[in-house]
Amino acid sequence: MLAGCGGGSKQVATTTTAPAPPTLSFSDPATAPLAYRDRGVVLRTDGVTLHDAGFQSGGQWIDAYVAEDGKKGKHPAVVLVAGGGGDRTQLVGDAVALAKRGIVAITITPPSTSHPPAAPRSNRERVEQAKQVTVADVVAVRRAADAVSALPNVDPQRLGYLGWSNGAKTGTYVAAKDGRFKALVLLSGGADTLAQFVEAAPKSLRPLVRSQLGLVDPLRYIAAVPAGRLLLEDGRSDEVVPQAALLNMIRAAPKGTPVHWYAAGHALDEQAYRAAFAWLALKLGATR
């Protein structure tokens, strides 16, 4: 803003920039044990082996499946996260499909499914739980990245992510806060604006909702993702996430982010997943 007029002394033009809204780090202590364990092969199909695995995150055990093609050399890796209430089985077929492309894929049961919090006793507790559940899921994804990156056949410099529905929302935090993820596909992901959450809350709770849910506002995080790392895919007939919420996510994403629309519902279709796999393989340099 330019200050001063008509005086004999010079005044310096100054500008003010609003501070960036606060965000969370989504990390376990560096000393927290990972305790990764491979409990053996549970499936062999078309040259792919599927391992029953797991690791520790936030003091909780996280079940996982790891799919790989068994070929020599270093492979890219992708972490897969399903929708709300979904477990590691929900995207296991997609993990196998990625393994057929030369990508080591780990699909997890997030803490929000395996370790849900007790029923809240008040609206204040409900708000705090919403934040805690989000944090736990994101930390688990980052721990999954630690686990898969440590495998001898994985190149930790070529790490990707695929999340559907609530898993897509989880991916916004991962993309903004963990630079190891070079390519992320977010499928059927949408969000209401923070202002809508605040307006819907009882008047006495609005400051709490604004501060605490603002810390886990996916639109805030997706806007901070480095350009070129995201692919968004949505269904024109999504019966679960309103189109307005899908558009909120698209508009908040970095400029130039590709968006694929499909004549499909919330679950999307085979064409969407084939395109997602092909994009990940290209971005991560998969050899098959």
C-alpha positions in Angstrom: 0.0 0.0 0.0 1.4 3.4 -0.9 1.5 5.8 2.0 1.9 9.6 2.2 0.8 12.6 0.1 1.8 16.2 -0.2 4.6 16.2 2.4 8.2 17.2 1.9 9.7 14.0 3.2 9.9 10.7 1.3 7.9 7.7 2.5 8.6 4.2 1.5 5.9 2.1 -0.1 5.2 -1.0 1.9 3.4 -4.2 1.2 2.0 -6.7 3.6 1.5 -10.4 3.0 -1.0 -12.4 5.0 0.7 -15.3 6.8 0.1 -18.8 5.3 -2.6 -20.7 7.3 -1.2 -23.2 9.7 -0.7 -26.8 8.7 0.3 -30.1 10.4 3.5 -32.1 9.9 1.8 -35.6 10.0 4.8 -37.4 11.3 5.7 -40.1 13.9 8.7 -39.5 16.2 11.9 -40.4 14.5 12.5 -43.0 17.2 9.2 -44.8 16.7 9.9 -48.4 15.6 8.5 -49.4 12.2 8.7 -53.2 13.0 7.8 -54.2 9.4 6.9 -57.8 9.0 6.4 -60.0 5.9 4.2 -62.9 7.0 4.5 -64.8 3.8 3.0 -65.1 0.3 -0.8 -65.5 0.2 -1.3 -65.5 -3.6 0.6 -66.1 -6.8 -1.0 -65.0 -10.0 0.2 -64.1 -13.5 3.8 -63.7 -12.3 2.8 -61.6 -9.3 3.2 -62.5 -5.7 1.0 -61.0 -2.9 2.5 -60.8 0.6 0.7 -60.5 3.9 2.6 -57.8 5.6 2.3 -55.0 8.2 4.1 -52.4 10.3 3.7 -50.1 13.3 2.3 -46.5 13.0 1.4 -44.3 15.9 1.8 -47.2 18.2 -0.8 -49.2 16.3 -0.4 -52.2 14.0 -1.3 -51.5 10.3 -2.2 -54.5 8.1 -1.0 -54.4 4.5 -0.6 -56.4 1.3 2.4 -56.0 -0.9 2.3 -57.0 -4.5 5.4 -57.5 -6.6 6.5 -59.2 -9.8 9.6 -60.8 -8.4 11.9 -59.5 -11.3 15.4 -58.4 -10.5 16.3 -54.7 -10.2 14.9 -51.7 -8.5 11.2 -50.9 -9.0 9.1 -47.9 -8.4 6.5 -48.3 -5.6 2.9 -47.1 -5.0 0.9 -46.8 -1.8 -2.8 -47.5 -2.2 -5.5 -46.3 0.2 -9.2 -47.1 -0.1 -12.3 -45.2 0.8 -13.8 -44.6 4.3 -14.3 -47.8 6.2 -12.3 -49.7 3.5 -9.4 -52.0 4.3 -6.4 -53.5 2.5 -8.6 -55.9 0.5 -10.6 -53.1 -1.2 -7.8 -52.1 -3.7 -5.8 -55.4 -3.7 -6.8 -56.1 -7.3 -5.4 -52.7 -8.2 -2.2 -53.5 -6.4 -1.8 -56.6 -8.4 -2.5 -54.7 -11.6 0.2 -52.2 -10.7 2.6 -55.1 -10.0 2.0 -56.5 -13.5 3.4 -53.1 -14.7 6.6 -53.5 -12.8 5.5 -51.5 -9.7 5.8 -52.7 -6.1 2.4 -51.9 -4.6 1.4 -51.7 -0.9 -2.2 -51.4 0.1 -3.1 -50.7 3.7 -5.9 -50.8 6.2 -5.9 -47.3 7.6 -6.2 -46.6 11.3 -9.6 -45.0 10.7 -10.9 -48.5 9.8 -8.8 -50.7 12.0 -8.6 -48.5 15.1 -11.7 -46.1 15.0 -12.1 -43.9 18.0 -14.8 -44.4 20.6 -18.1 -42.5 20.1 -17.6 -38.9 20.9 -19.3 -37.6 24.1 -19.6 -34.0 22.9 -19.4 -31.9 19.8 -16.0 -30.6 20.9 -14.7 -34.1 21.2 -16.2 -34.9 17.7 -14.2 -32.1 16.2 -11.0 -33.2 17.9 -11.5 -36.8 16.8 -12.0 -35.7 13.2 -8.6 -34.1 13.3 -6.9 -37.0 15.1 -8.3 -39.6 12.7 -7.1 -37.7 9.7 -3.6 -37.3 11.3 -3.4 -41.1 12.1 -4.3 -42.1 8.5 -1.8 -39.7 6.9 1.0 -40.9 9.3 0.2 -44.5 8.4 0.6 -43.7 4.7 4.0 -42.1 5.4 5.0 -45.2 7.4 3.8 -47.4 4.6 6.2 -45.4 2.4 9.0 -46.0 4.9 8.2 -49.7 4.8 8.0 -50.2 1.0 11.0 -47.9 0.4 13.2 -50.1 2.6 12.5 -53.2 0.5 15.5 -54.4 -1.5 13.7 -54.3 -4.8 12.3 -50.8 -4.5 13.8 -47.5 -5.7 12.8 -45.0 -3.0 13.2 -42.1 -5.4 10.3 -43.3 -7.5 7.3 -43.3 -5.1 3.7 -42.9 -6.0 0.2 -42.9 -4.4 -3.3 -43.9 -5.4 -6.2 -43.0 -3.2 -9.9 -43.5 -3.8 -12.7 -41.5 -2.1 -11.6 -40.8 1.4 -8.2 -42.2 0.3 -8.1 -39.4 -2.2 -8.6 -36.9 0.5 -5.8 -38.5 2.5 -3.7 -38.1 -0.6 -4.0 -34.3 -0.4 -2.1 -34.1 2.9 0.5 -36.7 1.7 1.1 -34.8 -1.5 1.7 -31.5 0.3 3.8 -32.8 3.2 5.9 -35.7 1.9 8.1 -34.8 -1.0 9.0 -38.4 -1.6 5.8 -38.9 -3.5 6.4 -37.9 -7.1 3.1 -38.9 -8.6 -0.3 -39.1 -6.9 -3.7 -40.1 -8.4 -6.7 -39.0 -6.5 -9.9 -40.7 -7.5 -13.4 -39.5 -6.6 -12.0 -37.0 -4.1 -14.0 -34.0 -3.0 -14.5 -31.7 0.0 -16.8 -28.9 1.2 -15.1 -25.6 2.0 -14.0 -24.8 5.5 -16.5 -21.9 5.5 -19.3 -24.4 4.9 -18.2 -26.5 7.9 -18.0 -23.4 10.1 -21.4 -22.2 9.0 -23.0 -25.6 9.7 -21.6 -25.7 13.3 -23.3 -24.4 16.4 -22.3 -20.8 16.9 -20.4 -21.5 20.1 -18.3 -24.1 18.3 -17.4 -22.1 15.2 -14.1 -20.8 16.4 -13.1 -24.3 17.3 -14.2 -25.7 14.0 -12.4 -23.0 12.1 -9.1 -23.5 13.9 -9.1 -27.3 14.3 -10.7 -28.5 11.1 -8.8 -25.8 9.3 -5.7 -27.8 10.2 -7.0 -30.7 8.2 -8.8 -28.9 5.4 -7.8 -30.8 2.3 -8.4 -27.8 0.1 -5.7 -26.0 2.0 -3.2 -28.8 1.5 -3.9 -29.6 -2.2 -3.2 -26.0 -3.0 0.3 -26.4 -1.7 1.2 -29.5 -3.7 4.1 -28.9 -6.2 2.9 -28.6 -9.7 2.9 -31.7 -11.9 2.5 -34.3 -9.3 -1.3 -34.9 -9.3 -3.8 -36.5 -11.5 -7.5 -36.1 -10.5 -10.2 -38.5 -11.8 -13.9 -38.1 -11.2 -17.2 -39.5 -12.2 -19.9 -37.3 -13.8 -22.6 -39.4 -12.0 -20.9 -39.6 -8.6 -23.8 -40.6 -6.2 -21.7 -40.1 -3.0 -19.6 -37.0 -3.4 -21.6 -34.0 -4.7 -20.2 -32.5 -7.9 -19.7 -29.2 -6.1 -17.3 -30.9 -3.7 -15.5 -32.6 -6.6 -15.1 -29.2 -8.2 -13.8 -27.6 -5.0 -10.9 -30.1 -5.1 -10.3 -29.4 -8.8 -10.3 -25.7 -8.4 -8.0 -25.8 -5.3 -5.4 -28.0 -7.1 -2.3 -26.5 -8.6 -2.7 -24.8 -11.9 -2.3 -27.2 -14.8 -3.3 -30.4 -12.8 -4.8 -32.8 -15.3 -8.5 -33.8 -14.6 -10.1 -36.8 -16.2 -13.9 -37.1 -16.1 -15.7 -40.4 -16.7 -19.3 -41.4 -17.4 -19.3 -43.3 -14.1 -20.4 -43.1 -10.5 -18.4 -42.9 -7.4 -16.7 -46.2 -7.9 -15.5 -45.0 -11.4 -14.8 -47.7 -14.0 -12.1 -49.9 -15.5 -11.2 -47.1 -18.0 -10.4 -44.7 -15.2 -8.2 -47.2 -13.4 -6.3 -48.2 -16.5 -5.6 -44.5 -17.2 -4.5 -44.1 -13.5 -2.1 -47.1 -13.7 -0.7 -45.9 -17.1 -0.1 -42.4 -15.7 1.7 -43.7 -12.6 3.8 -46.1 -14.7 4.9 -43.2 -17.0 5.6 -40.7 -14.2 7.5 -43.3 -12.1 9.4 -44.8 -15.0 8.1 -48.4 -14.7 9.7 -50.7 -17.2 6.6 -52.7 -18.1 
